[in-house]
Amino acid sequence: MVKTKNDPVRWLKENLFSTPWNTVLSIVVVIVVGLFFKNLLEWSFTKARWAVIPANFRLLMVGPYPLEQLWRIWASLIAISLAAGFSWGTSTRERPLARAPFVLLGAIALLALVWQFGNPSGTLVPVACIGLVAGVFIGRAIKTENRVHYYLWTVLFFVCVFLIGFDFGRGGVPSSLWGGLLLTVLLSVVSIVASFPLGVLLAIGRRSKLPVVSGFCIVFIEVVRGVPLIAVLFMAQLFVPFFFPPDFPQLDKVARAIIGMTLFSAAYMAENVRGGLQNVPSGQDEAARAIGLSATQTLFLIVLPQGLRAVIPTIVGQFISLFKDTSLVEIIGLTDLVGIGEAVRNNPDWLGVTREIPITLGVIYFIFTYSMSLAAKNLEQRLKTSN
C-alpha cells in the first residue's frame, strides 16, 4: 500500500519521531500531558463542587442588579438572539462562518436565558429560541448589504444600554448596581467603540504638519503609554470632575472608569494606526493628488482605509487586551466578573471552592476573546489583507 501525504502514521514519524531526540521528547510530553488531563478529569468528576456555578450564576452575570428589574436584561438578550439569527441568516453559503461570532453571542444569550439567572420561568427560553430561528429565516429571505449589519448591531448596542439603565418612570437602575459579566461587557464595548475613532484622530494628528496639533498628540500618546492602566484608572477617578463645571452632575465610578480606559486604549490605538499609515506607499498619496482629490479626501478615501486594513490583527489584539484589562476596575471599587468571582470564593457557604470559579471565569473570557479573534479572521479574509 502506498502511503499518501496525509497519512497519520507518516505525519507522526516525520514530525514527532524523526530522530532519537525527538522521540524521547515526544514520549515525555505525552506522559506529562496525559498525567495532567488524567488528574484534571478525575478532579472534575469526583472532587469538584460545580454546584457553586448554578447557585451563583445570576450574581456572576449581573452582580447586584435588582431582581425585579431583570426584565431589562432578558429583553436585551432576546433582542441579541434575534439579531444574531438575522446575521447568521444573511451570511452567504460559500462562507457559512462569516458571522459566527454573532451566532456565538446568540448562543451565550440563550445560555443565560436557560439558566434564568437562578430564577427559572419557562417562558423566556422558548421566546429566545423562536427569536433566534425567526432571525435566521428573516435573514435568509432578505438580501441585504454588509453595512446593514453594522448599523443593526450599533443600534442594538444603544438600545440595550437604554434598556439596562433607563428610568421608565418606575425607578431606573443606577450603574452602581451593575456588576459581573454585564459590567465587564459594557466597560469593554463602550471603551472599544469610543477609543477607536479617538485613536484614529490621534494618529492623524501626530502626522499633522501643524506643530501645535502634532505636539499635543505626541505628548498625550507618550504620557498615557508611559503609565500603567491602573494608574490611569485612579487618575480618572480623582481628576475627571475637574474638567467639568462645579454645578455639573457628578459622574459615577463607571463613567470615570470608561473615560480612563478609553483614553488609555486610544493612545495605543493611535500608535497601531500610525504604523499602518506609514506602510501605505507614498505613491498612493501622489496618485490621489494627481486625479484632483483634496488632502482630506486622500486621507479618508485612499490612505486611511489601506492603513487600517493592514493593522487589523494588531487592532483586534488591542481590543482583546482591553477586554481582559477590565478586571482591574475591581481595585477602584467596581464589581466586574472577576470581582464577583472573588466575592463568591470568599462566601462562607463555599469555603474550600478554589478552582471551580477561576476555571469558569477563564472559559467565559476565552469565549469572548476567541469570538473577537474569529471576527477579525473573517474580516481579514473578506478584505483580503494578505494581498
C-alpha positions as CSV (number, residue, x, y, z in Angstrom):
1,M,0.0,0.0,0.0
2,V,1.3,3.4,-1.0
3,K,1.2,5.9,1.9
4,T,-0.4,9.2,1.0
5,K,0.9,12.6,2.0
6,N,-1.9,12.9,4.7
7,D,-1.2,9.5,6.2
8,P,-1.3,10.0,10.0
9,V,1.5,7.4,10.6
10,R,3.8,9.1,8.2
11,W,3.0,12.5,9.8
12,L,3.8,11.2,13.3
13,K,7.0,9.7,12.1
14,E,8.2,12.9,10.3
15,N,7.1,15.4,13.0
16,L,7.4,13.5,16.3
17,F,9.7,10.6,15.9
18,S,12.1,11.7,13.2
19,T,15.2,11.5,15.4
20,P,16.0,9.7,18.7
21,W,15.9,13.1,20.5
22,N,12.5,14.0,19.0
23,T,11.2,10.5,20.0
24,V,12.3,10.9,23.6
25,L,10.9,14.4,23.8
26,S,7.6,13.4,22.3
27,I,7.2,10.5,24.8
28,V,8.0,12.8,27.7
29,V,5.5,15.4,26.6
30,V,2.8,12.8,26.0
31,I,3.3,11.3,29.5
32,V,3.2,14.8,31.2
33,V,0.1,15.9,29.2
34,G,-1.6,12.6,29.9
35,L,-1.0,12.8,33.6
36,F,-2.3,16.4,33.7
37,F,-5.5,15.5,31.9
38,K,-5.9,12.4,34.0
39,N,-5.7,14.3,37.2
40,L,-7.9,17.1,35.8
41,L,-10.7,14.8,34.7
42,E,-10.5,12.9,38.0
43,W,-10.8,16.1,40.0
44,S,-13.6,17.5,37.7
45,F,-15.8,14.4,38.0
46,T,-15.2,13.3,41.6
47,K,-14.0,16.2,43.8
48,A,-15.1,19.5,42.2
49,R,-18.1,21.3,43.6
50,W,-19.6,22.6,40.4
51,A,-22.8,23.4,42.3
52,V,-21.2,26.8,43.1
53,I,-21.8,27.9,39.5
54,P,-25.5,27.5,39.1
55,A,-26.0,28.7,42.7
56,N,-24.3,32.0,41.9
57,F,-24.9,32.2,38.2
58,R,-27.1,35.3,38.4
59,L,-24.5,37.0,40.6
60,L,-21.8,36.2,38.1
61,M,-23.8,37.5,35.2
62,V,-25.3,40.8,36.6
63,G,-23.9,41.3,40.1
64,P,-26.2,43.1,42.5
65,Y,-28.6,44.1,39.7
66,P,-32.1,44.3,41.2
67,L,-34.1,41.1,40.8
68,E,-37.3,43.0,39.9
69,Q,-35.5,44.8,37.1
70,L,-34.1,41.7,35.4
71,W,-36.7,42.0,32.7
72,R,-34.4,44.7,31.2
73,I,-31.6,42.1,30.8
74,W,-33.9,39.5,29.4
75,A,-35.3,41.9,26.8
76,S,-31.8,42.8,25.8
77,L,-30.8,39.1,25.5
78,I,-33.9,38.3,23.4
79,A,-33.0,41.2,21.0
80,I,-29.4,39.9,20.8
81,S,-30.8,36.5,19.9
82,L,-33.0,37.9,17.2
83,A,-30.1,40.0,15.7
84,A,-27.7,37.0,15.9
85,G,-30.1,34.9,13.9
86,F,-30.6,37.6,11.4
87,S,-26.8,38.0,10.9
88,W,-26.4,34.2,10.5
89,G,-29.3,34.0,8.1
90,T,-27.8,36.6,5.8
91,S,-24.4,35.0,5.6
92,T,-23.5,33.6,2.3
93,R,-23.5,29.8,1.7
94,E,-19.9,30.0,0.4
95,R,-18.7,31.3,3.8
96,P,-21.2,29.9,6.4
97,L,-18.9,31.0,9.3
98,A,-18.8,34.6,8.1
99,R,-20.8,35.8,11.1
100,A,-20.1,33.1,13.5
101,P,-19.2,35.5,16.3
102,F,-22.7,36.9,16.2
103,V,-24.2,33.5,16.4
104,L,-21.9,32.8,19.4
105,L,-23.4,35.9,21.0
106,G,-26.8,34.5,20.4
107,A,-25.8,31.2,22.0
108,I,-24.5,33.0,25.0
109,A,-27.7,34.9,25.3
110,L,-29.7,31.6,25.1
111,L,-27.4,30.0,27.7
112,A,-28.1,32.9,30.1
113,L,-31.8,32.6,29.4
114,V,-31.8,28.9,30.1
115,W,-30.3,29.4,33.5
116,Q,-32.6,32.5,34.0
117,F,-30.1,34.0,36.5
118,G,-31.2,31.5,39.1
119,N,-34.9,32.3,38.6
120,P,-36.4,29.9,36.1
121,S,-39.6,31.0,34.4
122,G,-40.3,28.6,31.4
123,T,-41.4,31.3,29.0
124,L,-38.3,33.3,28.0
125,V,-36.3,30.3,26.7
126,P,-38.9,29.5,24.0
127,V,-39.2,33.1,23.1
128,A,-35.5,33.5,22.7
129,C,-35.3,30.3,20.6
130,I,-38.1,31.5,18.4
131,G,-36.3,34.8,18.1
132,L,-33.1,33.2,17.0
133,V,-34.8,30.9,14.5
134,A,-37.0,33.7,13.2
135,G,-33.9,35.9,12.7
136,V,-32.3,33.2,10.6
137,F,-35.4,32.9,8.4
138,I,-35.7,36.6,8.0
139,G,-32.0,36.9,7.1
140,R,-32.4,34.2,4.5
141,A,-35.4,35.9,3.0
142,I,-33.9,39.3,2.9
143,K,-30.8,40.1,0.7
144,T,-29.0,43.0,2.3
145,E,-25.6,44.6,2.3
146,N,-22.9,44.1,4.9
147,R,-23.2,47.6,6.2
148,V,-26.7,46.9,7.4
149,H,-25.3,44.5,10.0
150,Y,-23.0,47.3,11.3
151,Y,-26.0,49.6,11.6
152,L,-28.0,46.8,13.2
153,W,-25.5,46.0,15.9
154,T,-24.7,49.6,16.6
155,V,-28.4,50.5,17.1
156,L,-28.8,47.3,19.2
157,F,-26.0,48.3,21.5
158,F,-27.6,51.7,22.3
159,V,-31.0,50.0,22.7
160,C,-29.5,47.5,25.2
161,V,-27.8,50.3,27.2
162,F,-31.1,52.2,27.1
163,L,-33.0,49.2,28.4
164,I,-30.4,48.3,31.1
165,G,-30.3,51.6,32.9
166,F,-33.0,54.0,31.6
167,D,-35.7,55.2,34.0
168,F,-39.1,54.3,32.7
169,G,-40.9,56.2,35.5
170,R,-40.6,53.2,37.8
171,G,-37.1,53.7,39.0
172,G,-34.0,53.2,36.9
173,V,-31.1,51.0,37.7
174,P,-28.0,53.1,38.6
175,S,-24.7,52.0,37.3
176,S,-23.5,51.4,40.9
177,L,-25.7,48.3,40.8
178,W,-24.2,46.9,37.6
179,G,-21.7,44.1,38.1
180,G,-20.5,40.7,36.9
181,L,-20.3,39.9,33.2
182,L,-22.8,42.7,32.5
183,L,-20.3,45.4,33.8
184,T,-17.4,43.7,32.1
185,V,-19.1,43.7,28.7
186,L,-20.4,47.2,28.9
187,L,-17.0,48.6,30.1
188,S,-15.1,46.9,27.3
189,V,-17.6,47.5,24.5
190,V,-18.1,51.2,25.3
191,S,-14.3,51.8,25.7
192,I,-13.6,49.9,22.4
193,V,-16.2,51.8,20.4
194,A,-15.0,55.2,21.8
195,S,-11.3,54.6,21.7
196,F,-11.2,53.6,18.0
197,P,-12.2,56.9,16.4
198,L,-10.2,58.8,19.1
199,G,-7.1,56.7,18.4
200,V,-7.5,57.3,14.6
201,L,-7.7,61.1,15.2
202,L,-4.6,61.0,17.4
203,A,-2.7,59.0,14.8
204,I,-3.7,61.6,12.1
205,G,-2.9,64.5,14.4
206,R,0.5,63.1,15.2
207,R,1.3,63.1,11.4
208,S,0.0,66.7,11.1
209,K,2.3,69.5,9.9
210,L,0.9,71.9,12.5
211,P,3.3,71.9,15.4
212,V,0.5,72.6,18.0
213,V,-1.6,69.6,16.8
214,S,1.2,67.2,16.4
215,G,2.9,68.3,19.7
216,F,-0.3,67.8,21.7
217,C,-0.9,64.3,20.2
218,I,2.7,63.2,20.8
219,V,2.6,64.4,24.4
220,F,-0.8,62.7,25.1
221,I,0.3,59.4,23.5
222,E,3.6,59.2,25.2
223,V,2.4,60.2,28.6
224,V,-0.6,57.8,28.6
225,R,1.5,55.0,27.2
226,G,4.1,55.6,29.9
227,V,1.9,54.8,32.8
228,P,0.1,51.6,33.7
229,L,-3.7,51.2,33.2
230,I,-4.3,51.1,36.9
231,A,-2.7,54.5,37.4
232,V,-4.9,55.9,34.6
233,L,-8.0,54.5,36.3
234,F,-7.0,56.1,39.6
235,M,-6.4,59.4,37.9
236,A,-9.7,59.2,36.1
237,Q,-11.5,58.7,39.4
238,L,-9.7,61.7,41.0
239,F,-9.3,64.2,38.2
240,V,-12.2,63.8,35.8
241,P,-14.5,66.0,37.9
242,F,-12.0,68.9,37.4
243,F,-12.8,69.0,33.7
244,F,-16.5,69.9,34.3
245,P,-18.1,73.0,35.9
246,P,-18.9,72.8,39.7
247,D,-22.7,72.6,39.0
248,F,-22.3,69.8,36.5
249,P,-23.7,66.5,37.7
250,Q,-21.0,64.3,39.1
251,L,-20.0,61.3,37.0
252,D,-20.2,58.0,38.8
253,K,-17.4,55.4,39.0
254,V,-18.5,53.5,35.9
255,A,-18.4,56.6,33.7
256,R,-15.0,57.6,35.1
257,A,-13.6,54.1,34.5
258,I,-14.9,54.2,30.9
259,I,-13.2,57.6,30.3
260,G,-9.9,56.3,31.7
261,M,-10.0,53.0,29.8
262,T,-11.0,54.9,26.6
263,L,-8.0,57.3,26.9
264,F,-5.6,54.5,27.7
265,S,-6.7,52.4,24.8
266,A,-6.8,55.4,22.4
267,A,-3.1,56.1,23.0
268,Y,-2.1,52.5,22.0
269,M,-4.6,52.5,19.1
270,A,-3.0,55.7,17.8
271,E,0.4,54.0,17.5
272,N,-1.2,51.0,15.8
273,V,-3.0,53.1,13.3
274,R,0.1,55.3,12.7
275,G,2.1,52.1,11.9
276,G,-0.5,51.2,9.3
277,L,-0.5,54.6,7.8
278,Q,3.3,54.5,7.4
279,N,3.1,51.3,5.5
280,V,0.9,52.9,2.7
281,P,3.2,53.7,-0.2
282,S,3.7,57.4,-0.9
283,G,2.7,56.8,-4.5
284,Q,-0.9,56.3,-3.3
285,D,-1.0,59.9,-2.0
286,E,0.6,61.3,-5.1
287,A,-1.8,59.4,-7.4
288,A,-4.7,60.7,-5.4
289,R,-3.5,64.3,-5.7
290,A,-2.9,63.8,-9.4
291,I,-6.6,62.9,-10.1
292,G,-7.7,66.0,-8.2
293,L,-8.5,64.7,-4.7
294,S,-8.0,67.1,-1.8
295,A,-5.8,66.3,1.2
296,T,-8.9,65.3,3.3
297,Q,-10.3,63.1,0.5
298,T,-6.9,61.5,0.0
299,L,-6.6,60.7,3.7
300,F,-10.1,59.3,4.3
301,L,-10.7,57.6,0.9
302,I,-7.2,56.3,0.0
303,V,-4.6,56.3,2.8
304,L,-6.7,55.5,5.9
305,P,-8.6,52.5,4.5
306,Q,-5.4,50.9,3.4
307,G,-3.6,51.7,6.6
308,L,-6.4,50.3,8.8
309,R,-6.7,47.1,6.7
310,A,-3.0,46.4,7.3
311,V,-3.2,46.5,11.1
312,I,-6.5,44.7,11.7
313,P,-4.8,41.9,13.7
314,T,-3.0,44.5,15.9
315,I,-6.2,46.4,16.5
316,V,-8.1,43.3,17.4
317,G,-5.3,42.3,19.7
318,Q,-5.6,45.7,21.4
319,F,-9.4,45.2,21.8
320,I,-8.9,41.7,23.3
321,S,-6.3,43.1,25.8
322,L,-8.7,45.9,26.8
323,F,-11.5,43.3,27.4
324,K,-9.3,41.4,29.7
325,D,-7.9,44.6,31.4
326,T,-11.4,45.4,32.6
327,S,-10.7,43.1,35.6
328,L,-8.6,45.9,37.0
329,V,-11.7,48.0,37.8
330,E,-12.0,45.9,40.9
331,I,-9.3,47.9,42.5
332,I,-11.3,51.1,42.2
333,G,-14.4,49.6,43.8
334,L,-16.3,48.2,40.8
335,T,-17.5,44.6,41.0
336,D,-16.9,43.2,37.5
337,L,-16.8,39.5,36.6
338,V,-13.5,38.8,38.4
339,G,-14.6,40.8,41.5
340,I,-17.8,38.8,41.7
341,G,-15.9,35.6,41.4
342,E,-13.6,36.6,44.3
343,A,-16.7,37.5,46.4
344,V,-18.2,34.1,45.7
345,R,-14.9,32.3,46.7
346,N,-14.9,34.3,50.0
347,N,-18.5,33.4,50.8
348,P,-18.6,31.2,53.9
349,D,-21.1,28.9,52.2
350,W,-18.5,28.0,49.6
351,L,-15.3,27.8,51.6
352,G,-12.8,25.4,50.0
353,V,-14.0,26.1,46.5
354,T,-10.8,27.4,45.0
355,R,-10.6,26.1,41.4
356,E,-14.2,26.0,40.1
357,I,-14.7,29.8,39.9
358,P,-11.3,30.6,38.2
359,I,-11.9,27.8,35.6
360,T,-15.4,29.1,34.9
361,L,-14.2,32.7,34.5
362,G,-11.4,31.5,32.2
363,V,-13.9,29.7,30.0
364,I,-16.1,32.9,29.8
365,Y,-13.1,35.1,28.9
366,F,-12.0,32.6,26.3
367,I,-15.4,32.5,24.7
368,F,-15.5,36.3,24.2
369,T,-11.8,36.7,23.2
370,Y,-12.0,33.8,20.7
371,S,-15.1,35.3,19.3
372,M,-13.3,38.6,18.7
373,S,-10.4,36.7,17.1
374,L,-12.7,34.8,14.8
375,A,-14.4,38.0,13.8
376,A,-11.0,39.5,13.0
377,K,-10.1,36.5,10.9
378,N,-13.3,36.7,8.9
379,L,-12.8,40.4,8.4
380,E,-9.3,39.8,7.1
381,Q,-10.5,37.1,4.7
382,R,-13.2,39.4,3.4
383,L,-10.8,42.3,2.9
384,K,-8.1,40.1,1.6
385,T,-5.4,41.8,3.7
386,S,-2.7,39.4,2.6
387,N,-2.9,40.7,-1.0
